[in-house]
Amino acid sequence: MEHLGIVSPAIALPNCVKIKMSPANGLPGPFTFALGSNRNAFRTSKGPNRMKKLIFLFLALAVFAIPSRAQSVDVSAGYSYFRLGGSGGLNQNGVSGSVAYNLHPWLGIVGDFGGYHASPGGVSLNTYTYLFGPRLTLRNATKINPFVQGLLGGSRITAGGGSSNQFAYSVGGGVDIGLLPHLAFRPQVDYVGLATSGGHTNCTRISAGFVVHF
């Protein structure tokens, strides 16, 4: 269950991500940083180890699935708006990109990466995501090719001197609008979930950028 945490004096951040303010001078002071539940503050998440196994398994399956003759590769990069948490959450801005190896015209294997930043109360708060999975693309004779994808991976949130790792997953899609034979404009919207043993955070990512098709 997603919830907010507020420490007085503090900045309200999603899912018990709390940044205390120094009462003496109003400047950022000691940090209390946890995702999902206060009980998990500063604990080492088991998510990254589990995710490493999943990623290695995914890559192994992808290697066996690759045909003897390579098909094509898509590389994209662009601006991303990232909403960390639902109502009462935090707005972040950053960049994201992906590399997709297309096994078939309609099926690709994707690596998706992003970094997003905000400064609530003058404190640097960064979210990083790394996700992997399949992408389905409806390629046609027009210059408009929609796609959907479902990805698994991890995330890392840093605030001041604190940090936390989470299991991450996303479902979303977009459309490639052809501009040149090998260049397209790509708007994209994704739901991103960040999970720990203590709870989860619902996030939204809206991106716009360009993709090069090799």
C-alpha positions in Angstrom: 0.0 0.0 0.0 1.4 3.4 -1.0 1.5 6.1 1.6 3.2 9.3 2.5 5.6 10.1 5.3 5.9 13.5 7.0 8.5 14.4 9.6 8.2 17.8 11.2 9.8 19.9 10.1 10.1 17.9 6.8 9.3 17.6 3.2 6.5 15.2 2.3 7.8 12.6 -0.1 6.2 9.4 -1.4 6.3 6.1 0.5 8.1 7.2 3.7 11.0 8.8 1.8 11.6 11.5 4.4 14.1 14.4 4.4 14.3 16.0 7.8 15.1 19.7 8.0 17.4 21.2 10.6 15.3 23.1 13.1 18.2 25.4 13.9 18.7 26.9 10.5 16.1 25.5 8.2 18.7 23.8 6.1 18.7 20.2 5.1 19.9 18.2 8.2 20.0 14.5 8.9 18.3 12.2 6.4 15.7 9.5 7.1 15.5 7.5 3.9 13.4 4.4 3.3 11.0 3.1 0.7 7.8 1.3 1.5 8.1 1.3 5.3 10.0 3.0 8.1 11.0 -0.5 9.3 13.2 -0.8 6.2 15.2 2.3 6.7 18.9 1.8 5.8 18.4 -2.0 5.5 20.0 -3.7 2.6 17.4 -4.8 0.1 17.5 -8.3 -1.3 16.0 -7.0 -4.5 19.3 -6.3 -6.4 20.6 -9.9 -5.9 17.3 -11.4 -7.0 17.3 -9.0 -10.0 20.8 -10.0 -11.0 19.7 -13.6 -11.3 16.6 -12.6 -13.3 18.7 -10.4 -15.6 21.3 -13.1 -16.2 18.5 -15.6 -17.0 16.8 -13.1 -19.3 20.0 -12.5 -21.2 20.8 -16.2 -21.5 17.3 -16.8 -23.0 17.8 -13.9 -25.3 21.1 -15.3 -26.6 19.6 -18.7 -27.3 16.7 -16.9 -29.1 18.9 -14.8 -31.4 18.8 -16.2 -34.9 22.0 -16.8 -36.8 21.6 -13.7 -38.9 21.1 -10.4 -37.0 17.9 -8.5 -37.8 18.0 -4.9 -36.6 18.7 -2.6 -33.7 16.9 0.5 -32.4 18.6 3.0 -30.2 16.6 5.8 -28.5 17.2 8.7 -26.2 15.2 11.7 -24.9 13.7 13.7 -22.2 11.6 12.1 -19.4 9.2 13.4 -16.8 9.1 11.0 -13.9 6.4 11.1 -11.2 7.8 9.4 -8.1 4.6 8.3 -6.3 1.0 9.0 -7.0 -1.0 11.8 -5.5 1.2 13.8 -3.2 4.3 12.4 -5.0 7.3 14.2 -6.4 8.0 15.5 -9.9 11.4 14.7 -11.4 13.0 15.5 -14.7 15.7 13.6 -16.5 16.7 11.5 -19.5 16.0 8.0 -20.6 17.1 5.8 -23.4 16.8 2.2 -24.7 18.6 -0.3 -26.9 16.4 -2.9 -28.6 17.6 -5.9 -30.6 14.8 -6.9 -32.9 14.7 -10.7 -33.3 11.8 -10.4 -35.7 10.0 -7.4 -37.2 7.4 -7.5 -34.4 9.5 -8.8 -31.5 12.4 -7.1 -29.8 14.5 -7.5 -26.6 14.9 -4.2 -24.8 17.3 -2.7 -22.3 15.8 0.5 -20.9 17.7 3.0 -18.7 16.9 6.3 -17.1 18.0 8.9 -14.5 15.6 11.6 -13.0 16.3 14.5 -10.6 14.5 16.8 -8.2 15.7 19.1 -5.4 12.9 19.3 -2.7 14.0 21.8 -0.1 17.3 22.2 -1.8 18.2 18.5 -1.3 19.3 16.5 -4.3 17.0 13.5 -4.9 17.8 11.2 -7.8 16.0 8.1 -9.1 17.7 5.6 -11.5 16.0 2.8 -13.4 17.3 -0.1 -15.4 14.8 -2.4 -17.0 14.9 -5.4 -19.4 12.2 -7.3 -21.3 10.3 -7.9 -24.6 8.8 -5.3 -26.8 6.0 -5.9 -29.4 5.9 -3.5 -32.4 3.2 -3.3 -35.0 5.2 -2.4 -38.1 3.3 -1.4 -41.2 3.7 0.4 -44.5 3.0 3.8 -42.9 5.4 5.9 -40.9 3.6 5.3 -37.7 4.6 2.1 -35.7 3.0 1.7 -32.3 4.6 -0.6 -29.7 4.0 -2.0 -26.2 6.5 -3.5 -23.7 6.7 -5.2 -20.3 10.0 -4.9 -18.4 11.6 -6.1 -15.2 14.7 -4.7 -13.5 15.7 -2.5 -10.6 15.9 1.1 -9.4 18.1 3.1 -7.0 17.0 6.2 -5.2 19.6 8.5 -3.6 19.0 11.5 -1.3 21.9 13.4 0.2 24.0 10.7 1.9 21.3 8.0 1.9 20.3 5.5 -0.8 17.9 2.6 -1.4 17.6 -0.2 -4.0 14.3 -1.5 -5.2 12.9 -4.2 -7.5 11.3 -2.4 -10.5 8.8 -3.3 -13.2 7.1 -1.4 -15.9 4.3 -1.7 -18.5 3.9 0.9 -21.2 4.2 1.8 -24.8 4.5 4.5 -27.4 4.7 5.1 -31.1 7.5 5.7 -33.6 6.7 8.4 -36.1 9.0 8.2 -39.0 10.9 11.4 -40.0 13.7 10.0 -42.2 14.4 6.5 -43.4 16.4 5.6 -40.2 15.1 8.3 -37.8 11.8 8.6 -35.9 10.3 10.7 -33.2 9.1 8.7 -30.2 6.5 9.7 -27.6 6.1 7.1 -24.8 4.2 6.6 -21.6 5.1 4.0 -18.9 3.8 2.9 -15.6 6.7 2.1 -13.3 6.4 0.2 -10.0 9.1 0.2 -7.3 8.8 -2.6 -4.8 10.4 -3.6 -1.5 9.4 -6.0 1.2 7.6 -3.2 3.0 5.5 -1.8 0.2 5.5 -0.3 -3.3 5.5 3.0 -5.0 3.5 3.7 -8.2 5.3 5.9 -10.7 4.6 7.4 -14.1 7.1 8.2 -16.8 6.3 10.4 -19.9 9.0 10.6 -22.4 9.7 12.2 -25.8 12.8 11.7 -27.9 14.3 10.2 -31.0 15.1 6.7 -32.2 17.6 5.6 -34.7 17.0 2.4 -36.6 20.0 0.4 -37.7 
